[in-house]
Amino acid sequence: MKASVIFRYGGPEVLTYGEIPDPEVRPGQVLVRVKAVALNHLDLWVRGGLPHLRISFPHVLGADIAGVVEAAGPGVDDLPPGRPVLLQPALSCGRCEACLSGRDNFCRRYAILGENTRGGYAELIAVPRESILPFPSALSFEEAACIPLTFQTAWQMTVTRARVRPGETVLVNGAGSGVTVAAVQIARLCGATVVVSSTSDAKLERIGPLGADHLVNSRRASLSAEVKKLTGGRGADVVLDHVGGALWEENLKALAWGGRLVTCGATAGPEVTVDLRQLFFKQLQLLGSTMGSRGDLWEVLRHVERGALRPVKGEVFDLKDAAAAHRRLEAGEQFGKLVLVP
């Protein structure tokens, strides 16, 4: 099969398009022909090398996959060839306490497609039957591929971790990212007033119609001061952040007393400082979040099916041009999800 793979860590130039062996389909697995795979910052981090992550080369990136059933392995009799499917972007053991209690993203054997197991930058992928999700009926393959990882992540951040309630104010950072696109819609679904920050006016203009009530350019004004102004001096009840870096201090200042900050990433840098006096005096909560449960994604898909949530597709690249797509994502100029098609 054709695939874009990496044989070593490095920049976008290490992505090589060529042929690799077709995946072996084991009992209980499904062979899926990939129709679209969306990019995530995780792809960039894995390509460049992550501490403590050990992968076998050649390695195939890509967690967000939409396609059709090519064949079913022994023991799978309910998925006919040609059926459109969406893939759960992670694997877990299915047997431990975390998995059996619906918290599979806490499984000690948790693995994300394209990170520590083979992903979707290829024509074919073999996954367990339990990784197959229903395909949203009104979407194209390219649009559907924009859903899994980012909407699952945003759902856990907003609903499970922050527990956003009607009437609360939620600040979401980074207007162009897939997580922000999802988080804005989910926070609005929860009945919150949504403030979005970005350094790009163009991205702010595009995210407004998705459910943002207030838009703040954090390059031109103090983010915390603007949030305080919008909330009558109170501050945001919740901050949803995947940026980190220099924005971290402003996020803490923007929080109301008793506010919650949920972080799922560090695209602007992982090293931050916390003034403990501010933390305990304002009784703030700092919460980490990674991915979400399988149940979260089923819930997301129900809202997608009824039109309450919708993915935003950015540029589409041919699979052989994966390096160009990586450069585009690294430049931070995209709005919505970048997608590869074989």
N, C-alpha and C positions, 0 to 999 in steps of 0.2 A: 504494500500500500504506500501511497505518498504521504509524507509527513514533514513538518518543520521541526527539527530536533536540535538539541545542543549536545556537543561532544565534550565541552569544557565550560567552565564559568567565564563570564566576561560581559562585554557590551552587546548591543544588538547584533553586531557582526558575527557573533558565534552561532546565531540561528542558521541552520543549514537545511535547505529543502532537497529532499531526495526520497529514496525508497528504503523502507525497513520492513521486517517480516510482519505479516498479519498477526493480530493477537490470537492466542489460543483461547477457545471458548470451553470453560470447564463446567461440570454439572452445577446447576443452579444459577448459571450466568446467562446474560443476554448479549449478543453481538449487535452493536448499534452503528449504523452508517451515519457519520457526523455530517450534518447539513450546515451548522453554524456553531462557532465557539467564540464567546466574548472574552475580552482581556480584562485582567485585574492587575493592580499593583503587585499582588503576590507573584505574578509571572515575572515581573522585573526583578524582584528580590531573589527569587529562586535562580533565575538566570545569572545573576551577579554573585550568588553564593550567600547562604545564610549560616550563621554560627550554629553548630550542632546538627545541621541537616546533612545527612549523607545519602546521596542518590547514585544510582548506577547509570553510566553513560552507554549509549545515547539515551537522553532523557526527553520525554514529550511533556510540554507544559499544557496548561489549559484546564480550568475547573468548570466553566459555565457552558454546557453542551446541550444542543438540541439536535435531534436527528430522527431516523426511522429505524425500526427493528429490521436487522438484516437476517438474523437467525437466532433461534433459542437453543440453549444447551440442554442436556438431559435434565429432566425434572422440572422444566418450565414449559407449561402447555397452555398458557393464557395470553400469549403475546404473538399474534400472527405477523409474519413478515410484511413490511410496508407500513406498519402502524406508526404514526408520529408520536414521539416521546420526548420528554424533558428529563434530564438526569439530576438526581441529588448530587451536589458537588463534593460530598465527603463520604467516607466509609468508616464503619465502626464494627466492633466485634459482634454486637447483637446479643451477647450473653451475659455481660457484666451487670452489676447493680445499676450503674448509670444508664446503660442502654435500656434496660428493662423498666426503668422508672421514667423514661421519656426524656432523659438528659444525655442523649448519645454524644453530644459534643463535649462531654466531660469524660468520655471513654479514654482509657490510657492507651488504647490502640487506634485512636482517631487519626485518620489520614485524609488529606484533601487531595482531590484529583489534580494532577499536574505539579503537586508539591513533593510529597514523598511516595507517590505512586503515579503510574502513567496517566497522562491527561488527554485532552481532546484536540491538540494541534495535529490531527491526522484524519485520514479518511474513515478509520474504523476504531472502535474502542469496545472492550469487553468489560461489563460491570455485573455485580450481583443483581438478581431479580428485584430485591428490595430497593435498589437505587433508581428504579424506573418510576417516574412521576407522570401524571396525566398531562397531556399537551393542551395549553389554553386555546380554545377553539377559534378565537377571533384574531390570533396573532400569526405573523410569519415566523419562519425558523429563526431569522436574524433577530426579531423582536423577542421571541421566547428565550433565546440564549442570554438576553440581558437581565433575566430575572434571578436565577438561583442564588448565587453567593451574596450579591449585594442586598437583595430584598430579605433574604434569610438573616443576614447580619444586622440590617436596619431594624427588622422586626424584634429581634432579641434585645437590641439596644433600647428601643423605644418602649416596647410593651412589657418585656420580661424583666429587664434590668432597671430601667428608669421608672416603669409603671406610670407612664404619663396619664393624667386624668383630665377630664373636660375642664376648660377654663384656665389651664396652666399655660405659661409662656415657655416655649421651647426654642433655644438657639441652636441652629445647625450650621456648621462651618464647611466651606469649600463647595461653591455652587455647581461646579462642573462634574463632580464625581458621581459614580453610580450609587454609592452608599447615600450621598446627600439627596439625590433624586428620589430614592426610595424612602429615606427617613422623613423628608418633608411631607410626602403623601401619607405616610403612616401616622405621623404626629397629627396631621389635619384630620385623619380618620378617627383619631382618639379624642377629637374635640378641642385640641390645643390651638393657641395663637402661635404662629410660626414666624420666627425671625431667621433670615439666612444671611450669612456673611460671605464675602468673596473680595478678592482684589481686582476682579474684572467686572466692569459694568455690563459688558455684553452677556456674560454668563448669568448675572443677576436678572437681566431682562428676560432671559429664556426660562429661568426657574420660577419666576413670579406666577405664571398661570398654573403651575403644578400644585399650588396651595400655600405659597409664601405670602404672609400678610405684610411683612416689613422686610426691606432689603437694605443692607449696610455694606458699603465699600470700606473694608478695614484698612485699606492703604491710605485713604484720605482722612479718616476720622478714628478716634479711639473707640474700639469695639465695645468695651465695657461702658463707656460714657454714653454711647448711642443706645445701648440696651437699657441702661438706667433711665434715659430720657423717654424711651418708648413705653416703659412700664411705670412711669410716675415715681421713679427713684427706687423701686423695689428690687429690680433685677429679674433674671430668668430663673424659673423653677428648675429647668433642666437644660444642660448643654450636651449636645451629641457631637462628638469630635473624633475625627480620624487624622487630623493634621499634626497636632503636637507642636514641637519646636517653639518658636517665639510666641505663638498664639496662646500657649498654655496659660501664661500669667494673666492675660486678658480674659480668658475663659473663667478663671477663678474669681476675678474681680467682678465679672458680669453676673455671677450667681447671686440669687437672693439668699437670705438666711434660711438654712435648712435645705438648700438646693442640692441637686444631684448632677454630677458630671460623669458621663459614660464615654469611655474611649475604646476604639477598636483598631487604632492604627497610629502610625507616626510618619506620615509622608513627608513632613517638613523637619523631621529629626526626632530621635528617641530620648534625648537627654533633656530633662526639665527639672525645675526646682519647685518645691512647695514650702510656703511659709506656714509652719505648723500652727502658729498663733491664729492665722486667718482660718485654717482648717477647723480647729476646735472651737474658736470663739463664735464663728458663724454656723457651726454644727453642719458642715458640708459633708457630702458623701462622694467619694471618688470610686468609680466602679469600672472594672475592666470587662471586656466582652469580646468573645471570639465566636464567629459564625452563629449558629442557632441550631435548635433541634430539628429533626425530621418533621415533627408535628408543626413547628413554626412555618415551614415551607408549604405544607399542605394548607395551612390557614391562609397564607399569602395567596396561594393559587385560587382559593375560593373567592377572594376579593378581586383578583385579576379577572376571573371569569365573569363576574358581575359588573366589571368596568370601574370599580372603585379605586383600583390601583393599576398603574400602567407603566411599563418600562419605557425608557427613552433611548432609542438607538442612535448612535453617532455615525461615524464613518465606517464603511465596510471595505475590507481589504481581502484580496485573494490570499489563500494560505501560503503561497510561495513568497508573499510580500510581508511575512510576519515581522521581519526586522524593521521595515518601515512603520508598521503599526506600533511597535515598541518605541521607536523614536518619537512618534506622535504622542504616545502616552507619557513618556518621560518629559516631554516639553510642556505638558500640562495645558495644552491648548484645546483639548477636546471638551465637548459637552455631551453627557450621556456616555454610553458604552461603545467602545470600539469593538468591531466584530470581524472575525476571519471566516471565510467560506472556502471549503475545498474545491 
